[in-house]
Amino acid sequence: MTREMLSHFNLSTHPFSKEIATENLLSLPSVQTALTTLELLVETRGIGCLTGKSGTGKSCLIRMLMKGMHTGLVKPVYLCHTSIGVMEFYTHLATALGLPPAGRRAALFRSVQERVYALHRTSRIHTVVIVDEAHLLSNEILKELRLLSNFEVDSVNAMTILLCGQESLLQKFGLSILESLANSITISVSTIGLPKEETFSYIEQRITACGGHTGMFTQGAQNLIHQASVGVLRSIGTIATAGMGKAFAGNSPIVETEHIQTVISR
């Protein structure tokens, strides 16, 4: 977004940028409910999943969840290299845990388990492994993750695993070869489009957080944004930004219905 456009709307920065600081992310009822549920997973331990269509806020929830973790009590491990084989997956996990990413598969498995268990038993630090884009994981890796979480003959919860991905991840859990993993999932969160009232709140939160005024988007413009985006966060931001561009080009101090209509009619 150009400086001229920001200045036109009295904004200090791009309101719908992906570079929003974690502490300035969403404060909406549906988002807080999802976050509280994920925090419960970390507290109670085990395996959980976070699924939803692209752009519905999964990454925001992951960032907020990790931001709220007590670093003295929890060791978060974030992995997003999922279109890989089992050995590559283990090397990424070993590196994240500060282990040498070398050796055979069985040796890496043992070293990862031993490190996690040592953190749990000796340092009282709980390891939370967050796997993003998990719908791209092979069934073989998904089976390994279930085995990794088995400590002391499956009698100790020494780590939490959160699998995050698109809705196709849930379909995989229906496969008989992943029955053990599916039965181990204790908490499941699905992200969907925001309801209309929260779409309005989101737009206004982002505008005011960047120095703008709450009436910058008319009611009609917000209605159209919600209808066109079906409440999907990424689409809301894309349409709203394009509408601001149209308003700026027409030297309008506010974004009106006609500006949004022009955008969605392309």
C-alpha positions in Angstrom: 0.0 0.0 0.0 1.5 3.4 -1.0 2.3 6.1 1.5 0.0 8.4 -0.4 -2.9 6.1 0.1 -2.1 5.6 3.8 -1.8 9.4 4.3 -5.1 9.9 2.4 -6.9 7.7 5.0 -4.8 8.9 8.0 -3.4 5.4 8.5 0.0 4.8 10.1 0.4 1.4 8.4 -1.4 -1.1 6.2 -4.4 -2.4 8.2 -4.7 -5.7 6.5 -1.0 -6.7 6.2 0.2 -10.1 7.1 2.9 -8.4 9.1 0.6 -7.4 12.0 2.3 -7.9 15.3 1.1 -10.9 17.2 -0.1 -8.8 20.1 -2.3 -6.8 17.7 -4.0 -9.8 16.2 -7.7 -10.5 16.4 -9.8 -10.0 19.5 -13.1 -11.5 18.5 -15.4 -14.0 20.3 -15.0 -16.9 17.8 -11.2 -16.5 17.7 -10.9 -16.3 21.5 -13.0 -19.5 21.8 -10.8 -21.3 19.4 -7.6 -20.0 21.2 -8.9 -21.1 24.6 -9.6 -24.6 23.3 -6.0 -24.8 21.9 -4.6 -23.6 25.2 -6.6 -26.3 26.9 -4.8 -28.9 24.6 -1.4 -27.6 25.7 -2.5 -27.7 29.4 -4.0 -31.2 29.3 -1.5 -32.5 26.8 -2.0 -35.1 24.1 -2.7 -34.8 20.3 -5.0 -32.2 18.7 -5.8 -30.8 15.3 -6.6 -27.4 13.9 -8.3 -27.5 10.5 -10.0 -25.0 8.2 -10.0 -23.6 4.7 -7.1 -21.5 3.6 -7.3 -17.9 4.9 -9.6 -18.6 7.9 -7.1 -17.7 10.5 -5.2 -20.8 11.4 -1.8 -19.1 11.2 -3.1 -16.3 13.5 -4.2 -18.8 16.0 -0.9 -20.6 16.0 1.0 -17.3 16.5 -1.3 -16.3 19.4 -1.0 -19.7 21.0 2.8 -19.7 20.8 2.9 -16.1 22.0 1.0 -17.0 25.2 3.2 -20.0 26.1 5.4 -19.7 29.2 8.9 -20.2 27.8 10.1 -21.5 31.2 7.5 -24.3 31.2 6.9 -25.0 27.6 9.2 -25.6 24.6 7.3 -24.9 21.4 8.6 -26.5 18.2 7.1 -25.2 15.0 7.5 -27.3 11.8 6.1 -26.5 8.4 8.3 -28.7 6.1 5.6 -31.3 5.5 6.0 -32.3 1.8 9.0 -34.5 2.8 9.9 -38.1 3.7 10.1 -39.6 7.2 13.9 -39.2 7.5 13.8 -35.5 6.5 11.0 -34.9 9.0 13.1 -36.4 11.8 16.1 -34.3 10.8 13.9 -31.1 11.0 12.5 -32.2 14.3 15.9 -33.1 15.7 17.4 -29.8 14.7 14.5 -27.9 16.3 15.2 -29.8 19.6 18.9 -28.9 19.4 20.0 -32.4 18.4 22.4 -33.5 15.7 20.3 -34.2 12.6 22.2 -37.3 11.6 21.9 -41.0 12.0 19.5 -43.7 11.0 15.8 -43.4 11.3 15.6 -45.5 14.5 18.4 -43.6 16.1 16.8 -40.3 15.3 13.5 -41.5 16.7 15.2 -42.6 20.0 17.2 -39.3 20.3 14.0 -37.2 19.8 12.0 -39.2 22.3 14.8 -39.2 24.8 15.2 -35.4 24.5 11.5 -34.8 25.0 11.3 -37.2 27.9 14.4 -35.6 29.5 12.9 -32.1 29.2 9.7 -33.5 30.8 11.2 -35.4 33.6 14.4 -33.5 34.5 13.6 -29.9 33.5 9.8 -30.0 33.9 9.5 -28.5 30.4 6.7 -29.6 28.3 7.4 -29.9 24.5 4.7 -28.7 22.2 5.2 -29.7 18.5 3.1 -27.7 16.1 3.0 -29.1 12.6 1.7 -26.7 10.0 0.3 -27.7 6.6 -0.2 -31.2 8.1 -2.6 -32.2 5.4 0.5 -32.6 3.2 2.1 -35.1 5.6 2.4 -38.6 4.3 0.4 -41.3 6.2 3.8 -42.8 7.2 4.8 -39.6 9.0 1.4 -39.3 10.7 1.8 -42.9 12.0 5.3 -41.9 13.3 3.9 -38.9 15.2 1.6 -41.2 17.1 4.5 -43.5 18.0 6.6 -40.4 19.1 4.0 -39.5 21.7 4.1 -42.9 23.3 6.1 -42.7 26.5 6.4 -45.3 29.3 4.1 -47.8 27.5 1.7 -44.9 26.7 1.3 -44.0 30.4 3.0 -40.5 30.3 1.9 -37.4 28.4 5.4 -35.9 27.8 4.6 -33.9 24.7 1.7 -32.2 22.9 1.3 -32.5 19.2 -0.9 -30.0 17.3 -1.6 -30.9 13.7 -2.7 -27.9 11.6 -4.0 -28.0 8.1 -6.8 -27.8 5.6 -10.0 -29.9 6.0 -8.6 -32.8 3.9 -6.5 -33.7 7.0 -9.7 -34.8 8.7 -10.4 -37.2 5.8 -7.1 -38.9 6.4 -8.1 -39.7 10.0 -10.8 -42.0 8.6 -8.2 -44.4 7.1 -7.8 -47.7 8.9 -4.0 -47.3 9.0 -4.4 -44.1 11.0 -7.0 -45.4 13.4 -4.6 -45.3 16.3 -3.8 -41.6 15.6 -7.4 -40.7 15.1 -8.3 -42.3 18.4 -5.6 -40.4 20.2 -6.9 -36.9 19.2 -8.4 -35.3 22.3 -9.2 -31.8 21.0 -10.2 -30.7 17.5 -10.7 -27.1 16.4 -12.1 -26.0 13.1 -11.9 -22.4 11.7 -14.6 -21.1 9.6 -15.6 -17.7 8.1 -16.5 -15.0 10.6 -20.2 -14.2 11.2 -21.3 -10.8 9.8 -21.0 -8.9 13.1 -17.4 -10.1 13.6 -16.5 -9.2 10.0 -17.6 -5.7 10.8 -15.6 -5.7 14.1 -12.5 -7.1 12.4 -12.5 -4.3 9.8 -13.0 -1.6 12.3 -10.4 -3.1 14.7 -7.8 -3.1 12.0 -8.6 0.4 10.8 -8.6 2.0 14.3 -5.4 0.1 15.3 -3.7 1.8 12.4 -5.0 5.3 13.3 -8.1 5.4 11.1 -11.7 6.2 12.1 -14.5 3.7 12.5 -16.6 5.1 9.8 -14.0 4.7 7.1 -16.0 1.8 5.6 -19.7 2.5 5.2 -22.2 -0.1 6.5 -23.1 -1.0 2.9 -19.4 -1.5 2.0 -18.9 -3.8 5.0 -22.0 -5.8 4.1 -20.7 -6.3 0.6 -17.2 -7.3 1.9 -18.8 -9.9 4.2 -21.0 -11.3 1.5 -18.2 -11.6 -1.0 -15.6 -13.0 1.4 -18.1 -15.2 3.3 -16.2 -14.1 6.4 -12.8 -15.6 5.3 -10.2 -13.4 6.9 -7.7 -13.3 4.0 -10.5 -12.5 1.6 -11.8 -9.7 3.8 -8.4 -8.1 3.8 -7.9 -8.5 0.1 -11.3 -7.0 -0.8 -11.1 -4.2 1.8 -7.6 -3.2 0.5 -8.8 -3.1 -3.1 -11.8 -1.0 -2.0 -9.5 1.4 -0.4 -7.6 1.7 -3.6 -10.7 2.5 -5.5 -11.8 5.1 -2.9 -8.3 6.7 -3.0 -8.3 6.8 -6.8 -11.6 8.6 -6.6 -10.4 11.0 -3.9 -13.1 9.7 -1.5 -12.4 10.1 2.2 -14.4 6.9 2.9 -14.9 3.5 1.3 -18.4 3.2 0.0 -20.6 0.4 -1.4 -19.8 1.4 -5.0 -16.0 1.0 -4.4 -16.5 -2.5 -3.1 -19.0 -3.3 -5.9 -16.4 -2.3 -8.5 -13.8 -4.6 -6.8 -16.0 -7.7 -6.6 -17.5 -7.3 -10.1 -14.2 -7.6 -11.8 
